[in-house]
Amino acid sequence: MSPKLKFRVLLSRLLRYFFQGLLILAPIGITAFTLYWGFITIDNLLPRDLIPEDHPMNFLRYKGVGFAIVLIIIVFVGYLSSSFIIGRLIDMFDHILERTPFIKYIYSSVKDVFDAFVGEKKKFDHPVLVNVYGVDVWEMGFITQEDVRALGLEGYLAVYVPHAYAITGKVFMVKREKVRPLTNVSAGEAMKFAVSGGVTTITELPSAPIAPSESGESR
């Protein structure tokens, strides 16, 4: 084997090993960086610069203390909200914010997003296939509104379709017959499939097969 050919073989192996290592380390690195960024962002909410080094509570300047304090505050507020009196006060404060000019647009939008993901009014738990662009073209989406008659659309649904490799998406108003509920796929699996661009493998739930689109019923 000539030196030139040996060099090409070596370079080919190095490139193969590089991409194999990248395939292994990139998801781990991106996940670790995201977690680290979230940790640092929350931890820095504690104003350490206002605490002198010789102050008795200078332990608050240590990394991780701010993160722990924020978690404790969140849990404590959640605990207080379960109380009848405190719960009513929180509801009153919520009522005021939702009716304060300008603030209400920001507050209500953020609140609705959080409620959609983790609140009692979860919106992204009804995965569907929605026919938008063509007769035989289907998008993965989630029913967010069962009735949009307020928009002058009788017999239509609001379906959110997430974009691949992004945290954004679009809302489509479609007729019920253009929506096919996914009864054998969990919401998490559907979201992962849509956001990943369809490269992930869907694990089916032990349930009935997909309901026909003519039924027009969601789960």
N, C-alpha and C positions, 0 to 999 in steps of 0.2 A: 504494500500500500504506500503510495507516494505521500510525502509530507503534506502536500496541499490537500489531499483527500483526507488524511488523518485530522488535519485542522478543521475541515468542514464537519467531520463526524463529531469531533470534540465540541465544536461550537453548537451543533445541533443538539447534543446531549445537554450542554449547559443551558440552552434556551428551554429545553423540555423540563429540566429540573427547576429552572427559574419560575416557569409558569405553574408548575405543580406546587411549588412553595408559595407562590402568590395566591393560588386558589385556596390553600389551607390558611394562610396567615391573614389575607385581606378581610374575610368576614370576622375573624377573631379581633383583628386590630380595629376595624370600624366599630364593632360592638363595644370593645373596651373604651375607645375614645368617646363614643356617645355617652356611655355610663359615666366616664370621668368628667366629661363636660357638664352633664346634669348634676353630678355631685358637687363640682366646683361652683357652678352657678348658684345652687341652693345654699351651699356653705358660705358663700360670700355675701349672702343677704344680711349676715350679722356684721354690724359696723365695727370691726376690730380696731380701726384707727382711732376711735373715740375712747378706747380703753387704754390707760397708761400702763406701761410695763411693770411699774411698782404697785399697781392697784391690787387689792386682795383678790379680785376676781379676774386676774390676768390669765387664768386658765382658759377663759373664753376666746383668747387669741389663737389657741391651738386649732390646727386643721381638723375638721370633722365635728367639732363642737357645734358650730353653726348649723350643720346639716342635721345633727341629732336634735337640736332645739326646735328647728322647723318641723321635724316629724312629730315631736312631742306636742307642739302647738296645734298641728293639724288633728292629731288624735284627740286632744283635749277639747277642741272646738266641736269635733264630731260627737264626743261624749256629752257635752253641754247641750247640743242641739236636740238630743233625745229627751231632754227634760221638757215638760209641758210649758213652763213659764219662759225658759230661755228660747225654746222653739218658737213661741209666739213672738218674742222680741226680734228674733232673726227674721221671721216672716214679715214683720212690720218694717224692718230695715230694708228687706228685699223689695217690699212694696214701694217704699220711698225711692229707692234707686231706679226701679223700673219706670218711674214717672217723673224723674228729674230730667229736664231738657238736656240734650247732648249726651249726658252720662248714660241715659237709658239705652242708647243705641250700642254703646260699647259693652255695657254690663250685660244686657239681655243677650247679645250675640255670643259673648264668651260663655255665659251661663248655659245657653242652649247647646253649645258645642260640647261642654263637659257633661251635660245631662245626656246627650246623645251617646257618649262613650261609656260613662260610668254611673250615671244617675239612674233614678227609678224609671225615667222615660227613655230608656235605651232605644236608639233608632237603627243602629247598624246590626240588628239581630235577625233580619229577615232577608237573607240572600236570595237573589233572583237572577234569572237570565232575562234581559230586556232587548227587544227587537227595535232598534232605533234607525240605523242607516240603510238597511236593506232587508229583503224578505228572509234571506237565509244567513244574515249576519247578526250574531248575538253578543251582547256586552254583559259582563258580570257587574251586578249592582246590588243596591239595598233599598228596600222600600222605606221612605222617610215620612210619607203622608199617604194615608189610604183614601183620602177624599180632598180634592182641590176645587170643589165647587165654588169656593170663595173667589177663585180666579176666573170664573165663568167657564170652567171645563167640567162638564158633566160626564161621569164615567171614566175619569182619568186618575192616574196615580202619579205621585212624585217619586222618582227613582234617582238615587245618587249613584253615579258611576265614578269610582276612583281612577286616577291616572296611574300608569305604571311607573315605578321608581320615583314616586313623588308623594307628597302629603296633600296634594290638591285633587280636585275632581270636578264634575259637572252634574247639574241636576236637570233631569229630563221629565217633562210632563207627557206621559204616554197613556194610551188606552189600555184598559185592563186585559184585553185579549192579546196584547203585545208583551205581557209579562208572564214568565213561567217560573213559579216558585221552585226553589231548590230545597226539597224536604230531606234529602239524603246527604247534605253537605252542611257542616257547621258554619256559623258566621265567621269564626276565626280562620277556617280553612279557605273560605271564599275570599276574604279580604287579603290573605297572604297570596293567593293565586292571582288576584287582580293586580296588587301592588308589585309583585315580582315579574309582571309581564307574561304570566302563564308558564313560567319555567318550573315552578314547584309542583310536586305531586299531590293531588287531592286524595285525602283519605275519606272514604264514604262512611257515613253513619249507618248503623244497622236499622234501617227504616224502610218505609215504602219507597218505590221508585218515583221519579219526578212526575208531578201531576201535569196533565195536559194543559196547554195554554188556554184552551177554550173554556176551562172552568172559571178563569179569571179570579181565583181565590188565592190569597196568600196564606202563609202558615198562621 
